[in-house]
Amino acid sequence: MNCNLYFTTDEIKNSTSRKDGISVEIEDNLRRYGAEIIQEGGILLQIPQATIASAQIIFHRFYCRNSFKKYELKNIAMGSLFIYCKYTTIHRKIRDFLNVFTYLWQRRDGVSIENIDYLDTTKQHYWDLKGDVMTAEYEILREFGFLLTVDLPHKYILNYMKLLDQSQGELAQKSWNYINDSMRTTLACQYKPEAIAASAIFLASRILKKSLPEEPYPWWEIFDVSKNEIESISIEMNKLYSKPKPYYINLIIDNNNGNELSNS
């Protein structure tokens, strides 16, 4: 078992999914889809943002080691949020999880609210979905050996904004938004949280045209990162906003005939 929780750019570019023939664009699309579903599900389930963001990072870490062709992303997305709720003692019934995610998947597929097919706990489909979440939970725990600790970048922004006496200001909110949105990328699997926090502040300050102190020492040194690093990360953050809305693709291999299952 490899306990490394950070991955190099080369490891991200040559992921297990890539070795399975999945393109960069498709993997990026699926990562964003899964992360967005976790975010939306967490909001509907009234789960704290810290738990949601941690679940998104667990989701990305899992697919840094595993292929989208081997593990169904819908199950891993649900499992990531479900397991992190347990880890942070946030209590939600699995029935509520299944209902919320089933609702979200149908809405993403364009089903109108009045035509939503809600789960019936007396039907086999409900128990199949429940089994899928339990299996995903097991696979995540097996992969990481119960090492689920996540150090989020959010706290670093809060601390620095307090130093600048801007904890309630526009710069703090914009930086916070950039960090939350960056959870749809692999940045948290590649860089330490301090670097991500500094990059979010850097990007927000440029967009808002707010200057930050660089004398007698550059402000980013408090995060122990270089300007080159935060510029590189902020570029990746900003790229997110030019990408199309992600959509679901089923890439799971049908073991009976070796073909990919149809998209749904």
Buried (B, 14 or more C-beta within 10 A) or exposed (E): EEEEBEBEEEBBEEBBBBEBEBEEEBBBBBBBBBBBBBBBBBEBBEBEBBBBBBBBBBBBBBBBBBBBBBBBBBBBBBBBBBBBBEBBEBEBEBEEBBBBBBBBBBEBEEEEEEEEEEBEEEEEEBEEBBEBBBBBBEBBBEBBEEEBEBEBBBEBBEEBBEEBEBBEBEBBBBBBEBBBBBBBBBBBBBBBBBBBBBBBBBBBBBBEEBEBEEEEEEBBEBBEBBEEBBBBBBEBBBEBEEEEEBEBBBBBBEEEEEEEEEEE
